[in-house]
Amino acid sequence: MGLWVILGHAMLEMAIIVFLLLGFSFVLENMIVVRTIGIVGGMILIYFGISIVRSVSLGSVSTSFLDGADEQNHGSESSEKRGIDNPVVGGIMISMSNPYWWVWWATIGFAFMVQFNVSFRRWPELLVFFLGHEAGDLLWYLVVSCLAFFGLRHLNRKVYYGVLVCCGAFMILFGIYLGCSPFLKS
């Protein structure tokens, strides 16, 4: 599954690299755009973090996958994938909805492209930059995907709830940081 999600992520990153090379970078260099991404993205992360912590405290988080319910329903579902059920589309949507992804490309990703002189005229550098970046993403997300898949077999509800609360708290803190950080830089 991780391979398909990262394929969607890679397709979106290919598009953003092309847009940056075509001159779209002026939009991402605008401080109003960066601050808007920071504020809106920070608020979304804070909302999601609070929502996760609240759902755990209310006991409304489904843990049916811990009971092997996924194996019981495996044969009864259609294999047809459409829309957000498709992992490639899901990879695109997850990347686009991550405000830090946009901030990363507006700052670090674009700076790397400038530093390594990535351009259409220097297509070998462009190819190496893109494939190297995607190889790193692929390696990281395959590790995360495998750990998530195999780790669920040894996870109990209390540990799962603890992980969710920690992730929710991290999202809240990261949302505060993301919302404030564009105002701390000139």
TITORZA-630367 format. One record per residue (C-alpha): residue number from 1; x, y, z; residue in one letter. Coordinates in steps of 0.25 Angstrom, whole numbers. Example, Ala and Ser with C-alpha at 12.3 -4.5 7.8 and 13.67 -1.06 7.14 Angstrom:
pt nuro = 1, east = 49, north = -18, up = 31, torse = a .
pt nuro = 2, east = 55, north = -4, up = 29, torse = s .
//
This chain:
pt nuro = 1, east = 0, north = 0, up = 0, torse = m .
pt nuro = 2, east = 11, north = 10, up = 3, torse = g .
pt nuro = 3, east = 17, north = 8, up = -11, torse = l .
pt nuro = 4, east = 4, north = 13, up = -17, torse = w .
pt nuro = 5, east = 2, north = 24, up = -7, torse = v .
pt nuro = 6, east = 16, north = 29, up = -10, torse = i .
pt nuro = 7, east = 14, north = 28, up = -25, torse = l .
pt nuro = 8, east = 2, north = 38, up = -23, torse = g .
pt nuro = 9, east = 11, north = 47, up = -15, torse = h .
pt nuro = 10, east = 22, north = 46, up = -26, torse = a .
pt nuro = 11, east = 13, north = 50, up = -37, torse = m .
pt nuro = 12, east = 9, north = 62, up = -29, torse = l .
pt nuro = 13, east = 23, north = 66, up = -26, torse = e .
pt nuro = 14, east = 26, north = 65, up = -41, torse = m .
pt nuro = 15, east = 15, north = 75, up = -44, torse = a .
pt nuro = 16, east = 20, north = 84, up = -33, torse = i .
pt nuro = 17, east = 35, north = 83, up = -38, torse = i .
pt nuro = 18, east = 30, north = 86, up = -52, torse = v .
pt nuro = 19, east = 21, north = 98, up = -47, torse = f .
pt nuro = 20, east = 33, north = 104, up = -40, torse = l .
pt nuro = 21, east = 42, north = 102, up = -52, torse = l .
pt nuro = 22, east = 32, north = 109, up = -60, torse = l .
pt nuro = 23, east = 32, north = 121, up = -51, torse = g .
pt nuro = 24, east = 22, north = 118, up = -41, torse = f .
pt nuro = 25, east = 32, north = 121, up = -30, torse = s .
pt nuro = 26, east = 28, north = 135, up = -29, torse = f .
pt nuro = 27, east = 15, north = 132, up = -22, torse = v .
pt nuro = 28, east = 22, north = 123, up = -12, torse = l .
pt nuro = 29, east = 32, north = 134, up = -9, torse = e .
pt nuro = 30, east = 21, north = 144, up = -5, torse = n .
pt nuro = 31, east = 21, north = 146, up = 10, torse = m .
pt nuro = 32, east = 6, north = 147, up = 10, torse = i .
pt nuro = 33, east = 4, north = 134, up = 3, torse = v .
pt nuro = 34, east = 14, north = 127, up = 13, torse = v .
pt nuro = 35, east = 7, north = 133, up = 25, torse = r .
pt nuro = 36, east = -6, north = 129, up = 20, torse = t .
pt nuro = 37, east = -2, north = 115, up = 18, torse = i .
pt nuro = 38, east = 4, north = 115, up = 32, torse = g .
pt nuro = 39, east = -8, north = 121, up = 39, torse = i .
pt nuro = 40, east = -18, north = 112, up = 31, torse = v .
pt nuro = 41, east = -9, north = 100, up = 32, torse = g .
pt nuro = 42, east = -7, north = 102, up = 47, torse = g .
pt nuro = 43, east = -21, north = 104, up = 50, torse = m .
pt nuro = 44, east = -25, north = 91, up = 42, torse = i .
pt nuro = 45, east = -14, north = 83, up = 50, torse = l .
pt nuro = 46, east = -18, north = 89, up = 63, torse = i .
pt nuro = 47, east = -33, north = 85, up = 60, torse = y .
pt nuro = 48, east = -29, north = 71, up = 56, torse = f .
pt nuro = 49, east = -20, north = 69, up = 68, torse = g .
pt nuro = 50, east = -31, north = 74, up = 77, torse = i .
pt nuro = 51, east = -41, north = 65, up = 70, torse = s .
pt nuro = 52, east = -32, north = 52, up = 72, torse = i .
pt nuro = 53, east = -30, north = 55, up = 86, torse = v .
pt nuro = 54, east = -45, north = 58, up = 88, torse = r .
pt nuro = 55, east = -49, north = 45, up = 81, torse = s .
pt nuro = 56, east = -40, north = 36, up = 89, torse = v .
pt nuro = 57, east = -45, north = 43, up = 102, torse = s .
pt nuro = 58, east = -59, north = 40, up = 98, torse = l .
pt nuro = 59, east = -56, north = 26, up = 94, torse = g .
pt nuro = 60, east = -61, north = 28, up = 80, torse = s .
pt nuro = 61, east = -49, north = 23, up = 73, torse = v .
pt nuro = 62, east = -51, north = 10, up = 65, torse = s .
pt nuro = 63, east = -42, north = -1, up = 69, torse = t .
pt nuro = 64, east = -48, north = -12, up = 61, torse = s .
pt nuro = 65, east = -36, north = -14, up = 52, torse = f .
pt nuro = 66, east = -29, north = -19, up = 65, torse = l .
pt nuro = 67, east = -39, north = -30, up = 66, torse = d .
pt nuro = 68, east = -36, north = -36, up = 52, torse = g .
pt nuro = 69, east = -49, north = -31, up = 47, torse = a .
pt nuro = 70, east = -41, north = -27, up = 34, torse = d .
pt nuro = 71, east = -38, north = -42, up = 32, torse = e .
pt nuro = 72, east = -52, north = -46, up = 33, torse = q .
pt nuro = 73, east = -57, north = -35, up = 23, torse = n .
pt nuro = 74, east = -46, north = -37, up = 13, torse = h .
pt nuro = 75, east = -53, north = -46, up = 3, torse = g .
pt nuro = 76, east = -67, north = -39, up = 4, torse = s .
pt nuro = 77, east = -62, north = -25, up = -2, torse = e .
pt nuro = 78, east = -61, north = -22, up = -17, torse = s .
pt nuro = 79, east = -47, north = -20, up = -22, torse = s .
pt nuro = 80, east = -51, north = -8, up = -30, torse = e .
pt nuro = 81, east = -44, north = 5, up = -25, torse = k .
pt nuro = 82, east = -49, north = 19, up = -28, torse = r .
pt nuro = 83, east = -47, north = 33, up = -23, torse = g .
pt nuro = 84, east = -41, north = 34, up = -9, torse = i .
pt nuro = 85, east = -41, north = 19, up = -8, torse = d .
pt nuro = 86, east = -30, north = 18, up = -18, torse = n .
pt nuro = 87, east = -17, north = 19, up = -11, torse = p .
pt nuro = 88, east = -10, north = 27, up = -22, torse = v .
pt nuro = 89, east = -21, north = 38, up = -21, torse = v .
pt nuro = 90, east = -20, north = 37, up = -6, torse = g .
pt nuro = 91, east = -5, north = 40, up = -7, torse = g .
pt nuro = 92, east = -8, north = 52, up = -15, torse = i .
pt nuro = 93, east = -19, north = 57, up = -6, torse = m .
pt nuro = 94, east = -11, north = 54, up = 7, torse = i .
pt nuro = 95, east = 1, north = 62, up = 1, torse = s .
pt nuro = 96, east = -8, north = 73, up = -3, torse = m .
pt nuro = 97, east = -15, north = 74, up = 10, torse = s .
pt nuro = 98, east = -2, north = 75, up = 18, torse = n .
pt nuro = 99, east = 1, north = 90, up = 20, torse = p .
pt nuro = 100, east = 15, north = 87, up = 23, torse = y .
pt nuro = 101, east = 17, north = 80, up = 10, torse = w .
pt nuro = 102, east = 14, north = 93, up = 3, torse = w .
pt nuro = 103, east = 23, north = 101, up = 13, torse = v .
pt nuro = 104, east = 34, north = 91, up = 10, torse = w .
pt nuro = 105, east = 34, north = 93, up = -5, torse = w .
pt nuro = 106, east = 32, north = 108, up = -3, torse = a .
pt nuro = 107, east = 45, north = 108, up = 5, torse = t .
pt nuro = 108, east = 54, north = 96, up = 6, torse = i .
pt nuro = 109, east = 50, north = 89, up = -7, torse = g .
pt nuro = 110, east = 51, north = 101, up = -16, torse = f .
pt nuro = 111, east = 64, north = 105, up = -9, torse = a .
pt nuro = 112, east = 70, north = 91, up = -12, torse = f .
pt nuro = 113, east = 66, north = 93, up = -27, torse = m .
pt nuro = 114, east = 73, north = 107, up = -27, torse = v .
pt nuro = 115, east = 85, north = 101, up = -20, torse = q .
pt nuro = 116, east = 87, north = 89, up = -29, torse = f .
pt nuro = 117, east = 83, north = 98, up = -42, torse = n .
pt nuro = 118, east = 71, north = 89, up = -46, torse = v .
pt nuro = 119, east = 65, north = 93, up = -59, torse = s .
pt nuro = 120, east = 59, north = 88, up = -71, torse = f .
pt nuro = 121, east = 72, north = 91, up = -79, torse = r .
pt nuro = 122, east = 80, north = 83, up = -69, torse = r .
pt nuro = 123, east = 71, north = 71, up = -70, torse = w .
pt nuro = 124, east = 81, north = 61, up = -63, torse = p .
pt nuro = 125, east = 81, north = 69, up = -51, torse = e .
pt nuro = 126, east = 66, north = 70, up = -51, torse = l .
pt nuro = 127, east = 65, north = 55, up = -52, torse = l .
pt nuro = 128, east = 75, north = 52, up = -41, torse = v .
pt nuro = 129, east = 68, north = 62, up = -32, torse = f .
pt nuro = 130, east = 54, north = 57, up = -34, torse = f .
pt nuro = 131, east = 58, north = 42, up = -34, torse = l .
pt nuro = 132, east = 67, north = 44, up = -22, torse = g .
pt nuro = 133, east = 56, north = 51, up = -14, torse = h .
pt nuro = 134, east = 46, north = 41, up = -18, torse = e .
pt nuro = 135, east = 55, north = 30, up = -14, torse = a .
pt nuro = 136, east = 57, north = 36, up = 0, torse = g .
pt nuro = 137, east = 42, north = 37, up = 1, torse = d .
pt nuro = 138, east = 39, north = 23, up = -4, torse = l .
pt nuro = 139, east = 49, north = 17, up = 6, torse = l .
pt nuro = 140, east = 43, north = 25, up = 18, torse = w .
pt nuro = 141, east = 29, north = 22, up = 15, torse = y .
pt nuro = 142, east = 31, north = 8, up = 12, torse = l .
pt nuro = 143, east = 37, north = 6, up = 26, torse = v .
pt nuro = 144, east = 26, north = 14, up = 32, torse = v .
pt nuro = 145, east = 16, north = 5, up = 24, torse = s .
pt nuro = 146, east = 22, north = -8, up = 28, torse = c .
pt nuro = 147, east = 23, north = -4, up = 43, torse = l .
pt nuro = 148, east = 9, north = 0, up = 43, torse = a .
pt nuro = 149, east = 4, north = -13, up = 36, torse = f .
pt nuro = 150, east = 12, north = -22, up = 44, torse = f .
pt nuro = 151, east = 12, north = -14, up = 57, torse = g .
pt nuro = 152, east = -4, north = -15, up = 57, torse = l .
pt nuro = 153, east = -3, north = -29, up = 60, torse = r .
pt nuro = 154, east = 4, north = -27, up = 74, torse = h .
pt nuro = 155, east = -3, north = -14, up = 78, torse = l .
pt nuro = 156, east = -13, north = -14, up = 89, torse = n .
pt nuro = 157, east = -24, north = -3, up = 91, torse = r .
pt nuro = 158, east = -17, north = 5, up = 102, torse = k .
pt nuro = 159, east = -4, north = 6, up = 94, torse = v .
pt nuro = 160, east = -12, north = 10, up = 82, torse = y .
pt nuro = 161, east = -20, north = 21, up = 90, torse = y .
pt nuro = 162, east = -6, north = 25, up = 95, torse = g .
pt nuro = 163, east = 0, north = 27, up = 82, torse = v .
pt nuro = 164, east = -12, north = 34, up = 77, torse = l .
pt nuro = 165, east = -12, north = 44, up = 88, torse = v .
pt nuro = 166, east = 3, north = 46, up = 86, torse = c .
pt nuro = 167, east = 1, north = 49, up = 71, torse = c .
pt nuro = 168, east = -11, north = 58, up = 75, torse = g .
pt nuro = 169, east = -2, north = 66, up = 84, torse = a .
pt nuro = 170, east = 9, north = 67, up = 74, torse = f .
pt nuro = 171, east = -1, north = 72, up = 64, torse = m .
pt nuro = 172, east = -6, north = 83, up = 73, torse = i .
pt nuro = 173, east = 9, north = 87, up = 76, torse = l .
pt nuro = 174, east = 13, north = 86, up = 62, torse = f .
pt nuro = 175, east = 0, north = 94, up = 58, torse = g .
pt nuro = 176, east = 4, north = 105, up = 67, torse = i .
pt nuro = 177, east = 18, north = 105, up = 62, torse = y .
pt nuro = 178, east = 14, north = 105, up = 48, torse = l .
pt nuro = 179, east = 4, north = 117, up = 50, torse = g .
pt nuro = 180, east = 15, north = 125, up = 57, torse = c .
pt nuro = 181, east = 27, north = 122, up = 50, torse = s .
pt nuro = 182, east = 25, north = 130, up = 37, torse = p .
pt nuro = 183, east = 23, north = 143, up = 46, torse = f .
pt nuro = 184, east = 37, north = 140, up = 53, torse = l .
pt nuro = 185, east = 44, north = 141, up = 40, torse = k .
pt nuro = 186, east = 47, north = 154, up = 32, torse = s .
//
